[in-house]
């Protein structure tokens, strides 16, 4: 009897573990680099959050998207060969507290973004599109349309971003505002003229083994941040933070 009880408990535990992992393709996400997956990704995240949390897996391919918002206890895994591609259309980036970003988390907790994949902000295409809209008068010249971060975290805690490569952004790779317990590890950030990590009014932000190449400013600490910890993080010229 004890043997059967053990097997039932083991089966239930394995089922729960399996149920927490979700393939992005099951929610209609297309890896063709053309289909805008913004709605599909957001639907997947909302669904997983309602189920109590889990991990959304992206496998080989290019997943075009605009802004989507992460929720508490929901993580993203970009496997090797998977690329999240930022839309080149400025209107695919919604404003969140006056900021535009590809991935947003406001007031959330227990989130991970990781893997061996890539997030590509398509810097050149997006900048060209914004310039064309300005010439036509479709964007106010005073609007900072080019300030689009890859990841925007606000009033959130217990966040981990690890392993991924971040390319071609217009704003900051990570804009961290009023957050606590944020860990950035084993990241490769490559974006000429941009900011790697912007930290504002946040506490306990750890940068570990982050490599900044072809970057304007690697790290900006602003407005009352505490305990910004740098461990073995360096620039392309070999200098450490």
C-alpha positions as CSV (number, residue, x, y, z in Angstrom):
1,X,0.0,0.0,0.0
2,X,2.8,2.4,0.9
3,X,4.5,1.6,-2.4
4,X,1.4,2.6,-4.4
5,X,0.9,5.7,-2.3
6,X,4.5,6.7,-3.0
7,X,4.0,6.1,-6.8
8,X,0.9,8.2,-6.7
9,X,2.6,11.1,-4.9
10,X,5.6,10.8,-7.3
11,X,3.3,10.9,-10.3
12,X,1.4,13.9,-9.0
13,X,4.7,15.8,-8.4
14,X,6.0,15.0,-11.8
15,X,2.7,16.1,-13.4
16,X,2.8,19.4,-11.5
17,X,6.4,20.0,-12.6
18,X,5.5,19.3,-16.2
19,X,2.3,21.4,-16.0
20,X,4.4,24.4,-15.1
21,X,6.3,24.4,-18.4
22,X,4.6,25.8,-21.5
23,X,5.7,25.9,-25.1
24,X,5.1,29.3,-26.7
25,X,3.9,27.6,-29.9
26,X,0.9,26.1,-28.1
27,X,-0.4,29.6,-27.7
28,X,-0.1,30.4,-31.4
29,X,3.4,32.1,-31.3
30,X,5.1,31.9,-34.7
31,X,8.8,31.8,-35.1
32,X,8.9,33.0,-38.7
33,X,10.2,36.5,-37.9
34,X,7.3,38.1,-39.7
35,X,4.2,37.4,-37.6
36,X,3.7,39.9,-34.7
37,X,3.4,37.7,-31.6
38,X,2.6,40.5,-29.2
39,X,-1.0,39.3,-28.5
40,X,-0.1,35.6,-28.4
41,X,2.7,36.1,-25.9
42,X,0.6,38.3,-23.7
43,X,-2.2,35.7,-23.7
44,X,0.3,33.0,-22.8
45,X,1.6,35.0,-19.9
46,X,-1.8,35.9,-18.6
47,X,-2.9,32.2,-18.8
48,X,0.2,31.0,-17.0
49,X,-0.3,33.6,-14.3
50,X,-3.9,32.5,-13.7
51,X,-2.7,28.9,-13.3
52,X,-0.4,30.0,-10.5
53,X,2.8,30.6,-12.5
54,X,5.2,28.7,-14.7
55,X,7.7,29.0,-17.4
56,X,7.1,30.0,-21.1
57,X,9.6,28.3,-23.4
58,X,10.7,29.7,-26.8
59,X,12.6,27.3,-29.0
60,X,14.6,27.9,-32.2
61,X,13.3,30.7,-34.4
62,X,12.7,34.5,-34.6
63,X,9.7,35.7,-32.6
64,X,8.7,39.2,-33.7
65,X,6.8,41.2,-31.0
66,X,5.9,44.5,-29.5
67,X,5.4,45.3,-25.8
68,X,4.3,42.6,-23.5
69,X,4.0,42.6,-19.7
70,X,5.3,39.9,-17.4
71,X,3.3,38.8,-14.4
72,X,4.3,37.5,-10.9
73,X,5.6,33.9,-10.9
74,X,5.9,33.8,-14.7
75,X,9.3,33.2,-16.3
76,X,10.6,33.2,-19.9
77,X,13.2,30.7,-21.2
78,X,14.8,31.6,-24.5
79,X,16.5,28.4,-25.7
80,X,19.6,28.4,-27.9
81,X,18.6,29.6,-31.3
82,X,15.5,31.5,-30.1
83,X,15.4,35.3,-30.7
84,X,12.8,37.7,-29.4
85,X,12.8,40.4,-32.1
86,X,11.5,43.9,-31.3
87,X,9.1,45.3,-33.7
88,X,10.3,48.1,-36.0
89,X,7.0,49.9,-35.6
90,X,7.0,52.5,-32.8
91,X,3.3,52.1,-32.3
92,X,3.8,48.5,-31.1
93,X,5.4,49.8,-28.0
94,X,2.9,50.9,-25.4
95,X,3.6,53.5,-22.8
96,X,4.0,52.3,-19.2
97,X,4.4,55.1,-16.7
98,X,5.8,57.2,-19.4
99,X,8.3,54.6,-20.6
100,X,8.4,52.4,-23.6
101,X,10.0,48.9,-23.6
102,X,9.8,45.5,-25.2
103,X,9.3,43.6,-21.9
104,X,7.6,45.3,-19.0
105,X,7.1,44.3,-15.4
106,X,5.4,46.8,-13.1
107,X,4.5,45.8,-9.5
108,X,5.4,42.2,-10.0
109,X,7.6,39.6,-8.2
110,X,9.4,36.3,-8.7
111,X,10.2,36.6,-12.4
112,X,13.0,35.1,-14.5
113,X,14.2,35.8,-18.0
114,X,16.9,33.5,-19.0
115,X,18.4,30.9,-21.4
116,X,20.9,31.0,-24.2
117,X,18.8,32.9,-26.6
118,X,18.8,36.5,-27.8
119,X,16.7,39.7,-27.5
120,X,17.2,41.9,-30.6
121,X,15.8,45.5,-30.4
122,X,16.3,46.1,-34.2
123,X,17.9,49.5,-33.4
124,X,18.6,50.7,-37.0
125,X,15.2,49.8,-38.4
126,X,13.3,51.3,-35.5
127,X,15.4,54.5,-35.5
128,X,14.8,54.8,-39.3
129,X,11.0,54.4,-38.8
130,X,10.9,57.0,-36.1
131,X,12.9,59.5,-38.2
132,X,10.5,58.9,-41.1
133,X,7.5,59.5,-38.9
134,X,9.0,62.7,-37.6
135,X,9.6,64.0,-41.1
136,X,5.9,63.5,-41.8
137,X,4.9,65.2,-38.6
138,X,3.3,62.0,-37.2
139,X,5.4,62.1,-34.0
140,X,5.9,65.2,-31.8
141,X,9.5,66.3,-32.0
142,X,9.5,66.7,-28.2
143,X,8.5,63.1,-27.6
144,X,11.4,60.8,-26.7
145,X,10.4,58.1,-29.1
146,X,13.9,56.6,-29.4
147,X,14.0,55.9,-25.6
148,X,12.8,52.3,-25.8
149,X,14.3,49.8,-23.4
150,X,14.5,46.1,-23.9
151,X,13.4,45.4,-20.3
152,X,11.7,47.8,-18.0
153,X,11.2,46.9,-14.4
154,X,9.3,49.1,-11.9
155,X,8.3,48.6,-8.3
156,X,9.1,44.9,-8.7
157,X,11.2,42.5,-6.7
158,X,13.0,39.1,-6.9
159,X,13.8,39.4,-10.6
160,X,16.5,37.3,-12.3
161,X,17.8,37.9,-15.8
162,X,20.5,35.6,-16.9
163,X,22.4,34.0,-19.8
164,X,20.8,35.9,-22.7
165,X,22.4,38.2,-25.3
166,X,20.8,41.6,-25.7
167,X,21.4,43.4,-29.0
168,X,20.5,46.6,-30.9
169,X,18.5,48.6,-28.4
170,X,17.5,52.2,-28.5
171,X,17.2,52.9,-24.8
172,X,18.6,50.8,-21.9
173,X,19.0,47.1,-22.0
174,X,17.6,47.0,-18.5
175,X,15.8,50.0,-16.9
176,X,15.3,49.3,-13.2
177,X,13.2,51.7,-11.2
178,X,12.1,51.3,-7.6
179,X,12.9,47.6,-7.5
180,X,14.5,45.3,-5.0
181,X,16.5,42.1,-5.3
182,X,17.3,42.2,-9.0
183,X,20.1,39.9,-10.3
184,X,21.6,40.3,-13.7
185,X,24.0,37.4,-14.5
186,X,26.0,36.1,-17.5
187,X,24.5,38.7,-19.9
188,X,26.2,39.8,-23.1
189,X,25.0,43.3,-24.0
190,X,25.9,44.7,-27.4
191,X,24.4,48.0,-28.6
192,X,26.4,50.9,-29.9
193,X,25.6,54.2,-28.2
194,X,23.1,52.8,-25.7
195,X,22.9,52.2,-22.0
196,X,23.5,48.8,-20.6
197,X,21.9,49.0,-17.2
198,X,20.0,52.0,-15.7
199,X,19.3,51.8,-12.0
200,X,17.1,54.3,-10.2
201,X,15.7,54.3,-6.6
202,X,16.4,50.6,-6.3
203,X,17.9,48.4,-3.6
204,X,20.1,45.3,-4.0
205,X,20.8,45.1,-7.7
206,X,23.5,42.6,-8.5
207,X,25.5,42.5,-11.8
208,X,27.5,39.3,-12.0
209,X,29.6,38.3,-15.1
210,X,27.9,40.8,-17.3
211,X,29.8,41.7,-20.5
212,X,29.3,45.1,-22.1
213,X,30.5,45.4,-25.7
214,X,29.9,48.2,-28.2
215,X,28.0,50.1,-25.6
216,X,27.6,53.9,-24.8
217,X,27.4,53.7,-21.0
218,X,27.5,50.3,-19.3
219,X,25.9,51.3,-16.0
220,X,24.0,54.4,-14.8
221,X,23.2,54.7,-11.1
222,X,20.7,57.4,-10.3
223,X,18.5,58.8,-7.6
224,X,19.0,57.1,-4.4
225,X,19.9,53.5,-5.4
226,X,21.4,51.3,-2.7
227,X,23.6,48.2,-2.9
228,X,24.4,48.1,-6.6
229,X,26.8,45.2,-6.5
230,X,29.3,44.5,-9.4
231,X,31.0,41.2,-9.6
232,X,33.3,40.3,-12.5
233,X,31.4,42.5,-14.9
234,X,33.5,44.2,-17.6
235,X,33.7,46.3,-20.8
236,X,35.1,45.2,-24.1
237,X,38.4,47.0,-23.3
238,X,38.9,44.7,-20.3
239,X,38.0,47.3,-17.7
240,X,35.8,46.2,-14.9
241,X,32.8,48.1,-13.5
